[in-house]
Structure formats: structure tokens, C-alpha cells
Amino acid sequence: MTPDTTPTGPTAPTAAPEPSPRVSDPKELLLGYLDHYRGVLLAKVAGLTEEQLGSSRLPSGWTPLQLLWHLQRVERRLMIWGFLSEDVPDPWDDHRQDGRWTVPQGLTVAEVTRLFRDQAERTRAIVTAADLADTAPAGGRFQEEEAPTLGWILHHLLQEYARHAGHLDIVRELADGGTGETGV
């Protein structure tokens, strides 16, 4: 294999299974599905070459690496800037001025993957310490009149992950024929 066709993507993760159908606690259910879809996304990008991660197969032009970066930034916007109302430098740095996704120059696949995982851990800690009925304080991502509950934020984040996992299904199949939740 030449250097640009050697798999260099994230190491294949052990994807969390879907939560048990017996789970009735909404917080456990939301966190379980977020973990599941994060694992699905990481499994789909694992094993792709650097070239495949940085190339688009779609008319819109986004790449698998841009998608992973975008999802980490969405989660950061919703949880840190939104729910915690903490300052976040350049919260929209996953978008160019024309609205297309981008990854900041110089970030490696390993760094994007590490930041993705770090954000997931931070989200879990935030959610574990809070109640689903807690409302985001005004002043960060949300203003007082539109401040959502943590439950709403997590549901919104979950649908974002599930939708983009479907997009990545198609891209992975086009890239190397991989299908299914792991993409292999």
C-alpha cells in the first residue's frame, strides 16, 4: 500500500450497544443512545485512509473528517456554550463564511478524534450532575426567552448524531463498500 492508501483513521472503537429495551430512565436512555451513535460514527471513520477522511464523494463537498469535527463542535455549542453558558472561543469554527463545514488548518485526524472523545466525556459529566428539567442559563448560546431544558438539548443532540450517522453510512459505502453500523 502507498502512504495515501494506508488506513490512518481512528482505531476501531468498541461501539456501545443500543440501550436495553428495558431502560425507562430518560437520562440513561438519552446518554445511552448518544454513546451508541458516537461509537457508530467512530467505527464508520475508523480504517478510512487519510485521503478518504479528507475527500468528499458528495456534491455538497463535506468530508468524513469535517463531519466528525462538526459533530464535536455542535456538542460543544449545545453543552458548553449553551447549557453551561460558558464562553467558547469561535463557537462556529466548523463553518466557513459560505456555511460549508471546515476543519481548522493543521488539526490531525488523531486530534479531531481525541477532541470528539473528550467532548463526549465532558457531556456525560455535565449530564450526570444535572437534571433533565434544568434550563440553560441566558447569556451563552441561548437567550432567556429561548433557553431550553437539558432534556431538550440532549434530544436535539441525539437527532443530530443519528441524522449524520445516516449520512456517513452513504459516504462509507461509496468510499469502500462498507455497510452496516460499523461500516466494515
C-alpha positions in Angstrom: 0.0 0.0 0.0 1.2 3.5 -0.7 1.2 6.1 2.1 -2.0 7.7 0.9 -4.0 4.4 0.9 -2.8 3.1 4.2 -5.6 3.2 6.8 -4.9 6.0 9.1 -8.3 6.8 10.6 -9.2 6.4 14.3 -8.7 2.9 15.8 -11.9 1.0 15.5 -13.8 1.6 18.7 -15.9 -0.9 20.6 -19.3 0.7 19.8 -21.6 0.9 22.7 -24.7 -1.2 22.1 -28.1 0.4 22.0 -29.6 0.8 25.4 -31.6 -2.1 26.7 -35.3 -2.0 25.7 -36.0 -2.2 29.5 -34.3 1.2 30.2 -37.0 3.5 31.5 -34.9 6.3 32.9 -34.9 9.1 30.3 -31.4 10.4 31.2 -29.9 6.9 31.0 -31.7 6.4 27.7 -30.5 9.7 26.1 -26.9 9.1 27.3 -27.0 5.5 26.1 -28.1 6.4 22.7 -25.6 9.3 22.4 -22.8 6.8 23.4 -24.2 4.3 20.8 -24.2 6.8 17.9 -20.8 8.3 18.9 -19.5 4.7 18.7 -21.2 4.1 15.3 -19.7 7.3 13.9 -16.2 6.4 15.2 -16.5 2.9 13.8 -17.5 4.2 10.4 -14.5 6.6 10.1 -12.1 4.0 11.6 -10.0 2.4 9.0 -10.6 5.0 6.3 -7.4 6.3 4.8 -6.3 9.9 5.4 -7.2 10.5 1.8 -10.7 9.1 2.3 -11.2 11.0 5.5 -10.3 14.3 3.8 -12.1 13.7 0.5 -15.7 14.2 -0.4 -17.8 11.9 -2.5 -20.9 14.2 -2.4 -22.0 17.3 -4.4 -22.2 19.3 -1.1 -18.5 18.7 -0.6 -18.2 17.7 3.0 -15.7 15.1 4.1 -15.9 12.4 6.9 -13.3 14.3 8.9 -15.3 17.5 8.6 -18.4 15.7 9.8 -16.6 14.4 12.9 -15.3 17.9 13.6 -18.8 19.4 13.0 -20.4 17.0 15.5 -17.9 17.7 18.2 -18.5 21.4 17.7 -22.3 21.0 17.7 -22.0 19.2 21.0 -19.6 21.8 22.4 -22.0 24.6 21.3 -25.0 23.0 22.8 -23.5 21.7 26.1 -20.7 24.2 27.0 -21.8 27.4 25.3 -25.5 26.5 25.6 -26.3 24.5 28.7 -23.5 25.8 30.9 -23.4 29.3 29.2 -19.6 29.3 29.3 -17.6 31.4 26.9 -16.5 29.4 23.9 -13.9 30.9 21.6 -15.1 30.9 18.0 -18.1 28.7 18.5 -18.8 28.4 14.8 -15.3 27.4 13.7 -16.7 24.3 12.0 -18.3 26.6 9.4 -16.7 28.7 6.7 -18.3 32.0 5.8 -20.2 30.3 3.0 -21.7 27.9 5.5 -19.8 24.8 4.4 -18.0 22.7 7.1 -14.3 23.0 7.6 -11.6 21.7 9.9 -9.1 24.2 11.2 -5.8 24.0 9.3 -3.2 21.8 10.9 -5.6 19.6 13.0 -4.8 15.9 12.5 -7.2 13.0 12.4 -5.9 11.9 15.8 -6.5 15.4 17.3 -10.0 15.7 15.9 -10.8 12.2 17.3 -9.4 13.0 20.7 -11.4 16.3 20.9 -14.5 14.4 19.9 -14.0 11.8 22.6 -13.1 14.5 25.2 -16.3 16.4 24.5 -18.3 13.2 24.9 -16.7 12.7 28.3 -17.4 16.3 29.3 -21.0 16.0 28.2 -21.5 12.8 30.2 -20.1 14.6 33.3 -22.4 17.6 32.8 -25.5 15.5 32.3 -24.7 13.2 35.2 -24.5 16.2 37.5 -27.7 17.9 36.3 -31.4 17.2 35.9 -33.2 16.9 32.6 -35.6 19.6 33.6 -32.7 22.1 34.3 -32.8 25.1 32.0 -29.8 26.6 30.3 -28.9 30.0 31.8 -29.3 33.0 29.5 -26.2 34.7 28.1 -24.4 31.9 26.2 -25.8 30.2 23.2 -29.4 30.9 24.3 -31.3 34.0 25.5 -33.6 33.7 28.4 -36.8 33.6 26.4 -35.5 30.6 24.3 -33.4 28.8 27.0 -34.2 25.1 26.6 -34.1 22.3 29.2 -31.2 19.8 29.3 -33.7 17.2 28.1 -34.4 19.2 25.0 -30.7 19.8 24.3 -29.9 16.1 24.6 -32.8 15.1 22.4 -31.7 17.7 19.8 -28.1 16.4 20.0 -29.2 12.8 19.7 -31.2 13.6 16.5 -28.1 15.4 15.1 -26.0 12.4 15.7 -28.5 9.9 14.3 -29.1 12.0 11.2 -25.3 12.4 10.5 -24.7 8.7 11.1 -27.0 8.0 8.3 -25.1 10.5 6.1 -21.9 8.7 7.0 -23.5 5.4 6.1 -23.7 6.5 2.5 -20.3 8.1 2.4 -18.6 5.0 3.8 -20.4 2.7 1.3 -19.3 5.0 -1.5 -15.7 5.1 -0.2 -15.1 1.3 0.2 -18.3 -0.6 0.1 -18.6 -0.8 3.9 -22.2 -1.1 5.2 -23.9 -1.6 8.5 -23.4 0.2 11.8 -19.7 -0.4 11.9 -19.2 0.3 8.2 -16.9 -2.6 7.6 
